[in-house]
Amino acid sequence: MRARLILFIALLLGTPASVLSEKTFTFAVIGDSGTGGNHQKLIAGQMLAFHQNHSWKFILMLGDNIYEGGDPKDFDKKFKNIYKKLNVPFHATLGNHDRRTARGQSQVEDDAFGYVGKQDEYEFHEGPQIGGKRLARFICLNSGAWKEKEDLSRREKSLDKWLSKSPDYHWNFVFFHHPIYSFVESKSRLGWLIGRWGHGSNMNLRKIWEQSFIDGGIDIVLSGHDHFYQKIRKQKGGIHYFVSGGAGKIRKGIKKNHPEVEFGKVTYHFLHFEVSEKEVRFAAVDEDGNIFHRGCIRKDERECSAQSQEEKGDLVE
């Protein structure tokens, strides 16, 4: 039975069955989820169906976990009750909405959100040792605190220390709320005079972080804040950036045809990742259970072909 399940998953995601082994782990990603509304619940239902076949190790939350202001009275109805059937550990980062109540400290101190060491910035690792290296490491940053220069000296020292350890891992991930690569349309031909539909790239954070990420061997960066899905083409240092802010809210205005955008779509969704020594495979899944974008990222120079077309059909037999 186990062999049949592994084969089914391999065929579904285009992964060789030999890769799906004890040397592989999977996880999920949601961003801007915490509305407590029907779309969040539909996404949670699809996540449960997907998890039953893929056994996620954990779920990353990319911020705005509790709308509108991160109030603890909303933790049950906008987070815990919605995802409790998953029975999977969460690891969250703070979004701007989370920080509106006591700077998000009550969320950081609640074990359900998985802030390691009850810190708003932290690292953790997952997967076995392969060839003397742990399979993957994840760094959580509080982008709102960096934007507002809160305790910046301490945060810089911690990030430098974490990045210095990147050679100890096959894959290094960073996740935070405000994207440093995100492309949105202007509301009219007057451009910035009228405003944008979304937030777009945070250029100040890009100036602060991008070179550190390059020098520090980061492979993949995950952010939310803009309420859509966008996979950015490989940037400086070979880093891949994802925007995933559609687990509870969506907003029009995504720029799909920008030369730096591999694929984008405005839809409610979550992300699935599968990590092995040589590659990371990903799939973006909507609230109807359809994979609408998938692909893989390799350590060597060979490129995996991402599939941008709609792929209809249920994810579970």
N, C-alpha and C positions, 0 to 999 in steps of 0.2 A: 504493500500500500504506500509506504514511504517513497519507494522508488518511482511509483506511478505519479505521485504528487510532485516530486522533483522534476520529472520529465514534463509534466503539464506546465509548471511554472517556467521551465526553460523554454518551451515552445512559445508561451505567451509573451515573454519579454525578449525573445531572441537571444537567450543566454545559453551557451553550451551547458549541458547537464553536469559535466565534470566540474564546472566552476561553482555550482551550487553545493557547497560542502561546508565542513567545519572551518574552512579558511575564508568564509564569506559571512558577512552579516548585513542586515537590512535595517533601515530606519525610515521614518516619515517626517514630513515638514508641513506645518501650517502657519499661516500668517494672518494677522488682523482678523482673528476668529471671534472674539468675545462679545457677540451681540445678544446671544440667547435666542435668536430668531430661527425661523424655519429653515433658512438656507444653511446656517451653521449645523443644524440638526441633520439635514440631508447629507451634508458632507461627512458628518460623524458616522452616519449609517453606512456610507460607502467605505469609509475607513475601516469600520468593523468587518465588513465583508472581505476587504482586501487583506486585513491583518490575519484573518483566519487561514489564509493560504500562504502568507509570507512571514509571519512571526517576527514582527519588528522588535528590535532590541529597545528602542526608545522613540519618542516623538519630540522633535524640536519645535518650539513656538517662537515666531519671529517678532513678537511684540504686538501691542494693542490687544492683549490677551483678555482684558476686561474693559468694555466700553461702559460709560463714556469717560469715567475718571479713575478706574482702578479701585473702586470702593470694595472693601472686604465683604460687604453685605451681598454683593453680586457674585462672589466666588462660586457658590453652589450652583445657582441657576444659569450662569453664563460659562461655566467651565466644568466643575466636578461632576455634576449630574449628567451633563451631555456626553462626556467621554468615559464614564466609569465602567461601562461594559467592555471597553478595550483592554483594561487591566494591563496597561503598558506604562512604564515610567516616562515622565515628561521632563524636558530641560528647556526652560524659557529664558528669553531676554526681555527687557523692559521696552515698551513703546512709549510714545509721547502721551497717549491716553492713560497708560498704567501709572505714569508718574504724577498725575494730577492730584492724587491722594497720598500725602506723606511721602512723595517722591518714589512711591512704589515699594516702600520698605515692608509693608505688611505682606505683599505678594512674595517678596524675597524670603521672608521668614516662614512662609507656609510651605511645608514639605511637598505638597502636591504639585507645585510648579517646578521642583527639581533644581533650585539654585544651589549648586554645590557649595558646601560650607556656609550656606546662607549668605552668600556674597552676590552682589549684582553683576560682577564679572568673575569668570572662573574658567577652568579648563577641565576636560575629562577625556579619557581614551576608551577605545572599544576594539574588540577583535584580538586574535592571537598574535603571538610573536612569530614572525616569518623572516628567516634570514637575518636574525638579530635585531629586527625592528618590529615595533607594535604596528598593527594594521592601520589604525586611524586615530587621530586626535582632533578634538573640537574645542575651539576658543569662543567663549561668549563675551561680547563687549556691550556696554551700555552706551549706545550712540548718543542718546539725549544728554547724558552727563558730559561726554566729550564735547558736544556742541556748546554746552553752557559752561565748559571749563571748570567742572566740579572736581576738586581734588586731582587735578590733572597730573601733577608730578608723580603721585603714587601710581596712577593708572599707566602712565608711560613706562615706569620701571617694571610693572607687572607684565605689560605687553612685551617689552624687550626680553624679559626673562623667558616668557613662554615661547616667543619666536626663536630664541636661541636653541630650543630643544627640538625644533622641527626635523632635523636630520635623524632623530630617533624614531620617526614614523614614516610609513609608506605614503600616507595621505594626511594632509593638514587642511582642516575646515575652519572657517570663521563665520559666526553668525551674529547679526545685530539688526536693529530695526530700520534705520534710515539708509537707503541704498546710495552707494557712491556711483553706480551706473544704473540709470533708469531713464527711459526716453518717452516723453509725453507730448501731445499736440497742444498748440495754443488754441484758445477758445475762438479766435477770429484771425483774420489777416493782419490785424494790428498787433498781434503777438503779445509781448509782455505788458503792453499798455492795458490790455483787457484781462490778462491772466492766463494761466494754464489749467487744463482739466485736472492734472495730477500734480505731484510734487517734483518729480524728475530727480536728476542726479544731485546729490549734496556735494557741491564742489569743495566746500571747506573741509569736510571729512575726507574727501579724496586727497586733498593736498597733505593732510595729516597722516593718512594711513597707507596710501597706495605704495609708496616706495618701501615702507616697512614690510608690507605684505610680500612684495617682490623679493626683497633681501632676506626675508624670513621664511621663504619656501612655502608660502601658502598656495594651495591648489584650487580650492573652491570657496566662494563667498556667497552666503545666503542672507537675503534681506527681505523685508516686507514694506509697509508704509504706503506704497502705491497699490491700489486695489485691482490688480490684474496679475497675469503671469507673463513674464518676459525672461527669455534665455538670451543673455548677451554673448556675442562672439568672443572668442578668446582674446584677452587683453594683454597688456604688458606683463612680462614675467610668466606668460602662459597661464594666467589665472582666469578661471571661468566664474562668471557672476550670474546669479539667479535673483529675480524679484518674484516673490510669492506672497501676495497680500489679498488673496481672495477666498479665505476659508469662512468668512462671515459677511463681508461687504465687497461690492464691486463698483467700479467707476469708469465711465467712458473716457476716451481721450488718449488711449495708448497709441504710441507711434510704432506701427508694425514694419514700415518699410525703411527705417533708418539703417544705414550701412553697418552699424554696429549691433543690430538686432538680428539674432538667428531666427527667433520665432517669438511671437507674442499673441496673446488672446485675452479678452475681457470675459472671464467666466469664473464662477465659483469652483474652487479646486483644492486639492492637496497634492503633495509630491511624495513619490516613493523613490528611495535610493537603495542600491545594492552595491556593496563595496567588496572588492577583492584586491589581491596584490597588484595586479597589472591595470585594472580599470575600475571605473565607477559608472554604473548604469543608472539612468533616471527615467521616470515616467511621471507625467502630469495627468491627473485624473479628475474629471468633472463630477458634478453632483448626480449625474445619470449613470455613473460608472464607466464612462468611456475614457480611454487613453487618447488624449488629443495631441500630445507631443512626447516623444521619447528619444533617447539616444545614449551615447556613452562617451566617457572621457578617459583617455589612455595616458599612461606614464611615458610611453615611447612616442616617437614622432608620427606614428600612424594615426590617422583621424578616424573616429567612428562616425558613421553617417546617422545623423539625427533624423527621425521621421516626423515631418511637420504636418502631414495630412491628418484629417479626422480619422479615427479608427473606431468604428461603431461596434457595439456588442458588450455584453456583460463581462465583468472581470472574473466572475466566479461561475463554475460549472453548475 
